[in-house]
Amino acid sequence: MIFTKLIGLILQNIGRINFLRFTFYALFALFFVCTSCRQNQIHLSGKFKNADKRCLLLSKIEPNGVVLIDTILLLNGNFSHKITKEEIGIYLIKYDDNTLLSFIAQSGDRLVFTGDAKDFEKTYDAQGNEETRLLMETRYQLNQFKEKTKEWAAIFERHKYNVDYEKVTAHLDSLYNQEFNSHKEYLTQFIRKNKGKLATLPAFYQKIGFIAFFDKQKDHALLQEIYDGLVLTYPNSIYVEDLKEILEEEY
């Protein structure tokens, strides 16, 4: 009788042990699945002050153009969105026809956006990874240049009917050229300092108005430097493949 009870007790404990093992493995599997899901997604969230729109348009910049991905609901200026299974890419959030907000992300990233819809140019910010931080840096430097051009435009307007018009214009042209060359040198050093970062690619194609700082033909060597860095960091990227084709073109 005692032996029978002992066997029953042992079997009962074995059952509990198996149940505990099953529970452990089930929870582990669930955790693994949830973790994998998070790693295969890009999480976007943010708050825009004074936003009067109901949605944002999310697009991705690809070698052949800008591709619309999705629409993001904007509720009282707040939004949250997920992009599933994406390699690293350069993205745009369109608030209105005059406002395109850029960022760089890949699977596993969590980005947070802030800004004031009344003046995105001065207030827009995106944080969450190193690539986007670098992109924000070049954006800030370009905005500093833009602010100076606005000041020079105001000076031009005040003097365009004065007798010193030609003298003032020549001075403003000189200031613009100096700033243009200074910003181009900043971008060159930025590209070389951050070799292997995707943010170096939009830095190369940056413009002030409609005027580009670099030319694919004249600055072919710098573009080659960008490729040499990116091919090591993101060998399978669509941007790297496109760069390779560009560099192989005969000029």
C-alpha positions as CSV (number, residue, x, y, z in Angstrom):
1,M,0.0,0.0,0.0
2,I,2.8,2.3,1.0
3,F,4.7,1.3,-2.2
4,T,1.6,2.0,-4.3
5,K,1.2,5.5,-2.7
6,L,4.9,6.2,-3.3
7,I,4.6,5.3,-7.0
8,G,1.6,7.5,-7.3
9,L,3.4,10.4,-5.6
10,I,6.4,10.0,-8.0
11,L,4.1,9.9,-11.0
12,Q,2.2,12.9,-9.8
13,N,5.5,14.9,-9.3
14,I,6.7,13.8,-12.8
15,G,3.4,15.1,-14.2
16,R,4.1,18.4,-12.4
17,I,7.6,18.5,-13.7
18,N,6.5,17.9,-17.3
19,F,3.8,20.5,-17.0
20,L,6.3,23.0,-15.7
21,R,8.7,22.1,-18.5
22,F,5.9,22.5,-21.0
23,T,4.9,25.9,-19.5
24,F,8.5,27.0,-19.6
25,Y,9.0,26.0,-23.3
26,A,5.7,27.5,-24.3
27,L,6.5,30.8,-22.6
28,F,10.0,30.8,-24.2
29,A,8.5,30.1,-27.6
30,L,6.0,32.9,-27.2
31,F,8.8,35.3,-26.1
32,F,10.9,34.2,-29.1
33,V,8.0,34.9,-31.5
34,C,7.3,38.3,-30.0
35,T,10.9,39.2,-30.0
36,S,11.3,38.1,-33.6
37,C,8.2,40.2,-34.6
38,R,9.7,43.3,-33.0
39,Q,13.0,42.7,-34.7
40,N,11.2,42.5,-38.1
41,Q,9.5,45.8,-37.6
42,I,10.2,49.5,-37.6
43,H,8.3,51.3,-34.9
44,L,7.3,54.9,-35.6
45,S,5.7,57.2,-33.0
46,G,5.5,60.9,-32.5
47,K,3.7,64.1,-31.7
48,F,3.4,67.2,-33.9
49,K,2.2,70.4,-32.3
50,N,-0.4,72.5,-34.1
51,A,-1.1,69.7,-36.5
52,D,-4.5,70.1,-38.3
53,K,-4.1,67.2,-40.7
54,R,-5.8,63.8,-40.2
55,C,-3.2,61.6,-41.8
56,L,0.4,61.5,-42.9
57,L,1.8,59.8,-46.1
58,L,4.7,57.5,-45.6
59,S,7.0,56.9,-48.5
60,K,10.3,55.2,-49.2
61,I,13.0,56.7,-51.5
62,E,14.2,54.1,-53.9
63,P,16.7,54.3,-56.8
64,N,13.8,54.6,-59.3
65,G,11.8,57.1,-57.4
66,V,9.6,57.7,-54.3
67,V,7.3,54.8,-53.5
68,L,4.2,55.4,-51.3
69,I,4.1,52.7,-48.5
70,D,1.2,53.6,-46.3
71,T,-1.0,56.2,-44.7
72,I,-0.5,57.0,-41.0
73,L,-3.5,58.2,-38.9
74,L,-2.8,61.5,-37.1
75,L,-5.0,61.9,-34.0
76,N,-4.6,65.3,-32.2
77,G,-1.1,65.4,-33.6
78,N,-0.1,62.0,-32.2
79,F,0.7,58.9,-34.3
80,S,2.0,55.4,-34.1
81,H,2.9,53.1,-36.9
82,K,4.8,49.9,-37.8
83,I,6.6,49.0,-41.0
84,T,7.1,45.3,-41.3
85,K,10.2,43.5,-42.5
86,E,12.2,46.2,-44.1
87,E,15.9,46.5,-44.9
88,I,17.5,49.8,-44.2
89,G,15.9,52.6,-46.2
90,I,15.5,56.3,-46.6
91,Y,11.9,57.3,-45.8
92,L,9.7,60.4,-46.1
93,I,6.8,61.5,-44.1
94,K,4.6,63.9,-46.0
95,Y,2.6,66.3,-43.9
96,D,1.4,68.6,-46.7
97,D,2.5,69.5,-50.2
98,N,5.3,71.7,-48.8
99,T,6.5,69.5,-46.0
100,L,8.6,66.3,-46.4
101,L,10.2,64.9,-43.3
102,S,13.0,62.4,-43.8
103,F,14.5,59.7,-41.7
104,I,16.5,56.5,-42.1
105,A,15.5,53.2,-40.5
106,Q,15.7,49.4,-40.7
107,S,14.0,46.4,-38.9
108,G,14.3,46.6,-35.2
109,D,14.5,50.4,-35.0
110,R,12.2,52.5,-32.8
111,L,12.0,56.1,-33.9
112,V,10.3,59.1,-32.1
113,F,9.3,62.2,-34.0
114,T,8.6,65.7,-32.8
115,G,7.9,69.1,-34.4
116,D,5.7,72.0,-34.7
117,A,3.5,72.0,-37.9
118,K,3.7,75.8,-38.0
119,D,7.5,75.6,-38.7
120,F,8.7,72.1,-39.4
121,E,11.9,73.4,-41.0
122,K,13.1,74.7,-37.6
123,T,11.5,72.3,-35.2
124,Y,11.4,68.8,-36.9
125,D,13.4,66.2,-35.1
126,A,13.7,62.4,-35.3
127,Q,15.5,60.2,-32.9
128,G,16.1,56.5,-32.4
129,N,19.2,55.5,-34.4
130,E,22.6,56.7,-35.4
131,E,21.7,57.0,-39.1
132,T,18.8,59.3,-38.5
133,R,20.9,61.4,-36.0
134,L,23.4,62.0,-38.7
135,L,20.7,62.8,-41.2
136,M,19.3,65.4,-38.8
137,E,22.8,66.9,-38.4
138,T,23.1,67.6,-42.2
139,R,19.6,68.9,-42.2
140,Y,20.4,71.3,-39.4
141,Q,23.5,72.6,-41.2
142,L,21.6,73.1,-44.4
143,N,18.8,75.0,-42.5
144,Q,21.5,77.3,-41.1
145,F,22.6,78.1,-44.7
146,K,18.9,78.7,-45.7
147,E,18.4,81.2,-42.8
148,K,21.4,83.2,-44.1
149,T,20.0,83.3,-47.6
150,K,16.7,84.6,-46.3
151,E,18.7,87.4,-44.5
152,W,20.6,88.2,-47.7
153,A,17.3,88.2,-49.7
154,A,15.9,90.8,-47.3
155,I,19.0,93.0,-47.8
156,F,18.7,92.6,-51.5
157,E,15.1,93.8,-51.5
158,R,15.9,96.9,-49.4
159,H,18.7,97.9,-51.9
160,K,17.4,96.8,-55.3
161,Y,16.3,100.4,-56.2
162,N,19.2,102.2,-54.6
163,V,22.2,103.6,-56.2
164,D,24.4,101.1,-54.4
165,Y,22.5,98.2,-55.9
166,E,25.4,96.8,-57.8
167,K,27.8,97.1,-54.9
168,V,25.4,95.4,-52.5
169,T,24.6,92.6,-55.0
170,A,28.3,91.9,-55.6
171,H,28.8,91.7,-51.8
172,L,25.8,89.3,-51.4
173,D,27.0,87.1,-54.2
174,S,30.4,86.9,-52.5
175,L,28.8,85.9,-49.2
176,Y,26.6,83.3,-50.9
177,N,29.6,81.7,-52.7
178,Q,31.6,81.6,-49.5
179,E,28.8,79.9,-47.6
180,F,28.1,77.5,-50.5
181,N,31.8,76.4,-50.6
182,S,31.9,76.2,-46.8
183,H,28.8,74.0,-46.7
184,K,30.2,71.8,-49.5
185,E,33.4,71.4,-47.5
186,Y,31.4,70.5,-44.4
187,L,29.5,67.8,-46.4
188,T,32.7,66.4,-47.8
189,Q,34.2,66.0,-44.4
190,F,30.9,64.6,-43.1
191,I,31.0,61.9,-45.8
192,R,34.6,60.9,-45.0
193,K,34.1,61.0,-41.3
194,N,31.0,58.8,-41.4
195,K,32.2,56.2,-43.9
196,G,29.8,53.2,-44.2
197,K,26.7,55.2,-43.0
198,L,23.7,55.5,-45.4
199,A,23.3,59.1,-44.3
200,T,26.3,59.9,-46.4
201,L,24.3,59.3,-49.6
202,P,21.6,62.0,-49.1
203,A,24.5,64.2,-47.9
204,F,26.0,63.9,-51.4
205,Y,22.7,64.7,-53.1
206,Q,21.8,67.6,-50.8
207,K,20.7,70.9,-52.5
208,I,20.2,74.5,-51.6
209,G,17.1,75.4,-53.5
210,F,17.6,73.7,-56.9
211,I,21.4,73.9,-56.8
212,A,23.3,70.7,-55.9
213,F,26.6,70.8,-54.0
214,F,28.0,67.9,-55.8
215,D,28.0,66.5,-59.3
216,K,28.1,62.8,-60.1
217,Q,30.7,63.4,-62.8
218,K,32.9,66.1,-61.2
219,D,32.8,64.5,-57.8
220,H,33.0,60.9,-59.0
221,A,35.8,60.1,-56.6
222,L,33.8,61.2,-53.5
223,L,30.9,59.1,-54.7
224,Q,33.2,56.1,-55.0
225,E,34.3,56.7,-51.4
226,I,30.6,56.5,-50.4
227,Y,30.2,53.2,-52.2
228,D,33.3,51.7,-50.8
229,G,32.0,52.4,-47.3
230,L,28.4,51.3,-47.9
231,V,29.3,48.0,-49.7
232,L,30.9,46.9,-46.4
233,T,28.1,48.0,-44.1
234,Y,25.0,47.2,-46.3
235,P,26.2,44.9,-49.1
236,N,22.7,43.8,-50.1
237,S,21.1,47.3,-50.1
238,I,19.3,48.6,-53.1
239,Y,21.1,51.8,-52.7
240,V,24.5,50.1,-53.0
241,E,23.4,48.2,-56.1
242,D,22.3,51.5,-57.7
243,L,25.5,53.2,-56.7
244,K,27.5,50.5,-58.3
245,E,25.6,51.0,-61.6
246,I,26.2,54.8,-61.4
247,L,29.9,54.4,-60.8
248,E,30.2,52.0,-63.7
249,E,28.7,54.5,-66.2
250,E,31.2,56.1,-68.6
251,Y,31.3,59.8,-68.4
